[in-house]
Amino acid sequence: MTVTAGAGPSDDPVAVTSRSFSRHPVLRAELLEQYSNVRFNDTGVELRGEELVSFLAGCEKAITGLEPIDDALLSRLPELRVVSKVGVGIDMIDLEALRRHGVRLGWARGTNASSVAELVIMFAIAALRHVPELDRDVRQGIWRQPKGRLLSGRTVGIVGFGAVGRAVAGLLRGFGCPVLAHDVVEHGDVPEHVRFAGLDQLLASSDVVSLHVALTDESRNLIDAAALSRMRDDAVLINTARGGLVDEHALYDALASGHLGAACLDVFAQEPPLEHGLLELPNVFLTPHIGGSTEEAILAMGRAAIRGLDTAEVIEQPGGSA
């Protein structure tokens, strides 16, 4: 049921599994203005398995976050008609299963683009200036002043030139950085400081490489041992998209051997990465999947998810860029 101007809120039952949405007072209030029968996830726990099934049971619409939505889940939720996603990543949603069960998807690109782009710039500067290592040194009473490098003027490779990739390129203009971009989708309107290149050329020519593609069967382990071998010895790899894009074992080998200068990771194949050699390396900068965790991005993503409850449709698997 769509809420029209002047009408009261819909009584369609809605479940909100997303924790960030559920604990946000503005988003809660705005959703309740449109839907009166809402179940929020106030546990602070990511719902999985039987807990997720029980939470969604009886609801026609759902706003979800990182919860896996697959055939096994949907087969137990015959009332569910709409899934609206908070955030731009949908690799945790089985789109073919949605089609089979007649469930529509609400999803919007680019709602967290500025938030992720600023994190990328922070990562690049921090890695080039050795900030994570020096922070640890100072805390341990070690006082050294190694020579860093400027971001200004350096060549940055952007793999995936969608909303986030474009936002990163826009910020890099102010640093005078030439940008090499690679995408499986052709783009006509390209800023003058950006030129497109093949992936191999981008990897070999960039001081900093930043990933901004969706995780699909084709892009899984896109940055593998062979790709890493093409990168410069002092290059910085940044991944704020999806952990599965990078072969983490090959990345460890490249970093530990000195072939790669540094890596900055906001996402991991397994989250959290409880046991991994990457955690022990000094030239790795790690954050806990916070690319979209700004007040502005959370509001934008949440509001897009509210709209998606009424505008949802079945879509094809997106390719290329996020």
C-alpha positions in Angstrom: 0.0 0.0 0.0 1.4 3.4 -1.0 0.8 6.3 1.4 -0.7 9.3 -0.4 -0.6 12.9 0.6 -3.2 13.6 3.2 -3.7 10.0 4.1 -2.8 8.4 7.4 0.1 5.9 7.7 -0.2 2.5 6.0 -0.9 -0.5 8.3 1.2 -2.8 6.1 3.5 -4.7 8.5 7.1 -3.7 8.1 10.2 -5.3 9.8 13.5 -3.3 10.1 16.4 -5.7 10.6 19.0 -3.0 10.0 20.6 -2.1 13.3 21.8 1.4 12.2 18.4 2.3 11.0 16.6 0.9 14.1 18.7 3.0 16.5 18.4 6.2 14.5 15.6 8.4 16.0 15.1 10.5 12.9 14.7 7.5 10.6 12.4 5.7 13.0 10.2 8.8 13.2 10.1 9.2 9.5 9.2 5.6 8.9 6.5 5.7 11.5 5.0 8.7 9.7 4.3 6.4 6.8 3.9 3.0 8.4 2.1 2.4 11.7 2.9 -1.3 12.1 6.7 -1.4 12.3 8.9 -3.9 14.1 12.5 -2.6 14.8 15.6 -4.5 15.6 16.4 -3.1 19.0 18.6 -6.0 20.1 21.8 -4.5 18.7 22.6 -7.9 17.3 22.8 -8.8 13.6 20.0 -11.3 13.0 20.8 -14.6 11.4 19.1 -18.0 10.9 16.1 -18.7 13.0 16.2 -15.3 14.7 16.0 -13.6 11.3 13.1 -15.8 10.2 11.2 -15.2 13.4 11.8 -11.4 13.2 10.5 -11.2 9.6 7.6 -13.6 10.0 4.2 -12.1 9.1 5.7 -8.9 7.5 4.9 -7.8 4.0 7.8 -5.4 3.8 11.3 -5.3 5.3 14.2 -2.9 5.5 17.4 -4.9 5.7 21.1 -4.2 6.2 23.8 -6.9 6.0 21.5 -9.9 6.6 21.7 -12.6 4.0 18.4 -12.9 2.0 18.4 -16.2 0.1 16.0 -18.9 -1.1 16.0 -20.8 2.1 14.9 -17.7 4.0 12.3 -16.6 1.5 10.7 -20.0 1.3 9.8 -19.7 5.0 8.4 -16.1 4.6 5.4 -16.4 2.1 4.0 -13.0 3.2 7.2 -11.1 2.4 6.7 -9.0 -0.8 9.3 -6.2 -0.6 12.9 -6.1 0.6 14.3 -2.5 0.7 18.1 -2.4 1.3 20.0 0.1 3.5 23.2 0.9 1.6 24.5 0.2 -1.9 25.9 -3.3 -1.5 23.5 -6.1 -2.4 25.9 -9.1 -2.7 24.1 -10.5 0.4 20.8 -10.7 -1.5 20.1 -13.6 -3.9 18.3 -11.7 -6.7 17.3 -14.8 -8.5 15.6 -16.1 -5.3 13.7 -12.8 -5.1 12.4 -13.2 -8.6 11.4 -16.8 -8.0 9.4 -15.8 -4.9 7.9 -12.7 -6.4 9.7 -10.4 -3.9 10.6 -6.9 -5.1 13.8 -5.1 -4.2 14.2 -1.4 -3.2 17.7 -0.3 -3.8 19.5 3.0 -4.6 23.0 3.6 -5.9 25.3 6.4 -4.6 23.6 7.2 -1.3 26.9 6.8 0.6 29.2 8.1 -2.1 30.6 11.2 -0.4 31.1 9.3 2.9 33.1 6.5 1.3 35.0 8.9 -0.9 36.2 10.9 2.0 37.4 7.7 3.7 39.4 6.8 0.6 41.2 10.2 0.7 41.9 9.8 4.4 43.3 6.3 3.7 45.5 7.5 0.9 47.1 10.3 2.8 47.5 8.2 6.0 49.2 5.4 4.1 51.5 7.7 2.1 52.5 9.5 5.4 52.8 6.2 7.4 50.3 7.5 9.9 49.1 4.1 11.4 52.7 3.0 12.0 53.8 6.3 13.5 50.7 6.4 15.8 51.7 3.0 17.2 55.3 4.2 17.6 54.5 7.3 19.6 52.2 5.3 21.9 55.2 2.9 22.6 57.6 5.7 23.2 59.3 5.5 19.8 60.2 8.8 18.2 61.1 8.6 14.5 60.2 10.8 11.6 60.3 8.7 8.4 60.0 10.4 5.0 56.5 10.2 3.6 55.0 11.1 0.2 52.4 13.7 -0.9 49.1 12.6 -2.4 49.2 15.8 -4.5 50.1 15.1 -8.1 50.2 11.3 -7.7 48.4 9.0 -10.2 45.4 7.4 -8.7 43.7 4.4 -10.2 40.0 4.0 -9.6 38.6 0.5 -10.4 34.8 1.1 -10.9 33.6 4.5 -12.0 30.1 4.6 -10.6 28.8 7.0 -8.0 31.6 6.4 -5.4 34.4 6.3 -8.0 33.2 9.6 -9.4 33.1 11.1 -6.0 36.7 10.0 -5.3 37.8 11.5 -8.6 36.1 14.7 -7.7 37.9 15.1 -4.5 41.2 14.2 -6.2 40.9 17.1 -8.6 41.7 19.4 -5.7 45.0 17.5 -5.1 46.0 17.8 -8.8 46.0 14.0 -9.2 45.7 12.5 -12.6 43.2 9.7 -12.4 43.1 6.4 -14.4 39.7 4.8 -14.3 38.6 1.3 -15.3 35.0 0.0 -15.6 33.2 -2.7 -17.5 30.5 -0.1 -18.3 31.3 2.7 -20.8 31.0 6.2 -19.5 30.6 9.3 -21.7 30.7 12.2 -19.3 34.2 12.0 -17.8 36.1 14.9 -16.0 39.1 16.2 -17.8 41.6 14.9 -15.2 40.3 11.3 -15.7 41.1 9.0 -18.5 40.0 5.4 -18.9 42.5 2.5 -19.1 42.7 -1.2 -19.1 43.0 -2.8 -15.7 46.6 -4.0 -16.3 47.7 -0.6 -17.3 45.9 1.0 -14.4 47.6 -1.3 -11.9 51.0 -0.8 -13.4 50.8 3.0 -13.6 49.1 4.0 -10.3 50.6 5.1 -7.1 47.3 4.5 -5.3 44.6 2.0 -6.5 41.1 2.3 -5.0 38.4 -0.4 -5.6 34.8 0.6 -6.2 33.0 -2.3 -7.9 30.2 -4.6 -6.9 31.0 -8.1 -5.7 29.9 -10.6 -8.3 31.1 -14.0 -9.4 33.1 -12.2 -12.1 34.7 -9.7 -9.7 35.5 -12.0 -6.8 39.2 -12.0 -6.2 39.6 -9.4 -8.9 42.9 -8.4 -7.2 44.7 -11.7 -7.0 48.4 -12.6 -7.0 48.7 -11.8 -10.7 47.1 -8.4 -10.3 49.2 -7.6 -7.3 52.4 -8.5 -9.2 51.6 -5.8 -11.7 51.4 -3.0 -9.1 54.4 -0.8 -8.1 56.5 -1.9 -5.2 55.6 1.3 -3.3 51.9 1.4 -4.4 49.0 1.7 -2.0 45.9 -0.5 -2.4 42.6 0.7 -0.9 39.5 -1.4 -0.6 36.3 0.2 0.7 33.9 -1.8 -1.5 33.7 -5.5 -0.6 36.3 -7.8 1.0 35.8 -10.6 -1.6 37.3 -8.4 -4.3 40.8 -9.0 -3.0 42.6 -12.3 -2.4 43.7 -11.6 1.1 46.3 -14.4 1.3 47.9 -13.0 -1.9 47.7 -9.5 -0.4 49.5 -10.7 2.7 52.3 -12.2 0.7 52.7 -9.0 -1.4 52.8 -6.8 1.7 55.0 -9.1 3.8 57.5 -9.5 0.9 57.8 -5.8 0.3 56.4 -6.0 -3.2 53.4 -3.7 -2.2 53.9 -0.5 -0.2 50.7 -0.6 1.9 47.1 -1.6 2.0 44.1 0.1 3.5 41.1 -2.1 4.1 37.6 -1.2 5.4 36.1 -4.5 4.2 37.1 -8.1 4.5 36.1 -11.5 3.1 35.1 -12.4 6.6 33.9 -9.7 9.0 35.2 -9.3 11.5 38.6 -10.8 10.4 39.3 -12.5 13.7 42.4 -14.4 12.7 44.4 -13.3 9.7 48.1 -12.5 9.1 47.1 -9.1 7.7 46.3 -8.0 11.2 49.9 -8.3 12.2 51.5 -6.3 9.4 52.6 -2.8 10.1 51.9 -1.5 6.6 48.2 -2.4 6.7 45.6 0.2 7.8 42.3 -1.4 9.0 38.9 0.0 9.8 35.7 -2.0 10.7 33.5 -1.4 7.6 32.8 2.3 8.3 32.7 3.6 4.8 29.0 4.6 5.1 29.1 5.3 8.8 28.6 9.0 8.8 25.5 10.8 10.1 24.9 12.2 6.6 25.3 8.8 4.8 23.1 6.9 7.3 20.3 9.4 6.9 20.6 9.3 3.1 20.7 5.5 3.0 17.8 5.2 5.5 15.6 7.6 3.6 16.3 5.8 0.4 15.3 2.5 2.0 12.0 4.1 3.2 11.3 5.3 -0.3 12.2 1.8 -1.6 9.3 0.2 0.3 7.0 1.8 -2.2 9.2 2.0 -5.3 10.7 -1.5 -5.1 11.0 -3.6 -8.2 12.8 -6.7 -9.4 16.2 -5.7 -10.9 19.1 -7.4 -12.6 22.4 -8.1 -10.9 24.3 -4.7 -11.2 27.7 -4.9 -12.7 30.7 -2.7 -12.8 30.7 0.0 -10.2 29.0 0.8 -6.9 
